[in-house]
Amino acid sequence: MTPIVQLLALATGFGLLERLPGLRSQRLPFFRRGFGTDLLHLAVTSAVNSGMVAWVALGSHALAALGVPRLSSLALPGWAAVLLALVLLDLGQTLVHRGLHRFDPLWELHKVHHSSPALDWLATFRAHALEHVLRNTLAPLPIIALGLPLDAVAVAAVIVSVFAVANHSNLSPPLGWLEPLFVTPRLHRIHHTPETSERNFGAGPFTLWDRMLGTFADASLASPGRALGVPGEETTYPQRWLQHTVEPIRRWLGRPPVSRPAARRAAAPSA
């Protein structure tokens, strides 16, 4: 299945599920405010993320040429290789995500992702292009170091993507019984609430890493009606794609944040 077909399948599947009153978290139109902005983010995300497996292949080949042992040379069962790749990729993504919050220049990049005033399947892809480059370069490093088979890495990447879309979606299925092991939309929504944005860094599949890092928050902190957004800038952070692209750079250069009126205009549906 090609990346374009995968995206279309995700968009169709979650777009339809989010229309069902019994499953959706809140009433939100398909073409909601900021749809055009996030569609542009989706296009950039697809272009950048398509290079991750190639990066893994290049890195693994370089280490193999240096004589570093590769797990791909072992007769690992397919399911075991996929599971190991999934665990390592999820660990890498969680650690990179935490770094995006911890270091101020990276946090300026990551604010773009947190700027979504509402979550749905498309909001998953709202992130600065440089953040995607960092994630796709750093998160797979444990996989590259061990030299897992590329087909297992590709399958794991698809699974991680499906979990990410599901956990950013406008859905609230009764999945509490899965939360001791797996991230659910309810758990990840806690991370997008400004008051608890330093909790639940994992977007899935596993809650294990947040538990180990001491950043896990259970459903008792979930507040479905609470506003989402950048902490301290919930109503003022820019909402257009071009502003998302340049705003972190402006702030790196010491420029002041955009004014409140500009941010209001940026929240218009036209993106």
Buried (B, 14 or more C-beta within 10 A) or exposed (E): EEBEEBBEEBBEBBBEBBBEEEBBBEEBEEEBBBBBBBBBBBEBBBEBBEBBBEBBBEBBBEBBEEEEEBBBEEEBEEEEBBBBBBBBBBBBBBBBBBBBBEEEEBBBBBBBBBBBBBBBBBBBBBBBBBBBBBBBBBBBBBBBBBBBBBBBBBBBBBBBBBBBBBBBBBBBBEBEEBBEEBBBBBBBBBBBBBEBBEBBBBBBBBBBBBEEEEBBBBEEBBEEEEEBBBBEBBEBBBBBBEBBBEBBEBBEEEEEBBEEEBBEEBBEEEB
